[in-house]
Amino acid sequence: MVRNFIGIVTGLAVWLGIATVAGLIMRETWPAYASVADAMTFTLPMMITRLSIGAFATVSMGFVTACIAQSRVARLIPGLILLIFFIPQHAMLWDKFPIWYHLSFLLSLVPLTYVGNRIARAAIRQRPVAASPAQADSRTSSGSPNHRDAA
């Protein structure tokens, strides 16, 4: 239960960190973006960049959550939390963006969280299991071909 909670909180923190840092970088390195950011009158390349950052942040959130949380349901909760949080935000901004932008962002939150979960679970399954100290000692016994006697 505690691992699930920590996984959810950590995943959300990862999403927030990535989105915040990427937003700051965009404002500092893309003068045209910085000039329209407050008014939210983004061009198509700017909207695609924002959606790409959101997608990367969401997959990363799902990955981190799955590395920590044990429950399958808990691994999807960060995506659901973001969806619940962003629906009212996008409703207030409905006239600022085309409908495809709102739908692309909102409808991708849970599926991209799941994608991050799957990537993490696959990576965890492929990770070699570390040998216990007892197994390591038995491998270096005198009968092992890799054993070297101390001179």
MOFEN-V610063 format. One line per field, one symbol per residue. psi: psi as a letter, one per 20 degrees, with the letter a starting at -180 (. if undefined). Layout:
BEGIN
psi = ???
END
This chain:
BEGIN
psi = gghgghggggghhggggggggggggghhinhhghhighilmqrghgghgghggggghgggghggghhgqhphghhihhghggghgighghghjgihqqhhgghgggiigghhggghgggghghghipqppqrhhhghhhkrhipiippqp.
END
